[in-house]
Amino acid sequence: MTLEELINARAIAGATYAAAIEQLHTAYVNLAAIDQALMNGGIGHDGAPDVRTFAELPQCQEKFAHPVFAPIAPAQCWRGEVTSRRDEILKGFEQ
């Protein structure tokens, strides 16, 4: 592999990683919010036995950050997005 090929391969891998992080972000927020909504006693589902969720929602996702391809600001908090999405789901819930 030449230097040019290696640089090109890095750009492709970086773009793939950035897209994967965005997909993870969207899926994580949606799944955690739906889980929380289902476990909410106000919607008529007691949360058991099939609704299990993440053991702990991390505050922020800096560990996924890459300085070039997937910078994640330290202030970006997926937990807050989960809460907002859950509230939207509950607000629009119809029994």
C-alpha positions, 0 to 999 in steps of 0.5 A: 500500500502506498502513502496515497492509498493509506491516506485514502483508506483513512478517509474512507474509514473515517467517513464510515466511522462518522456515519456509524457514530451518527447511527449509534447516536440516533438508535441509542437515543430512540431505544433508550427513550422508548424503553423509558416510556414503556417502563413508565407506569402511566401508559399501562405497561408495568415494564416487565418482563420484556422491557429491559434497558441499558444498565446505566445511561452514560452522561456523555459520549466522549469515548466515541470521539475522533478529533477529525472524523467524529468530534463530540463536544464534551457538552453534548449529552445523549442522556438529555436527548433521551429524556427529551425524546421520552417526554415527546413519546409520552406526551403523544401517547394514546391508549 
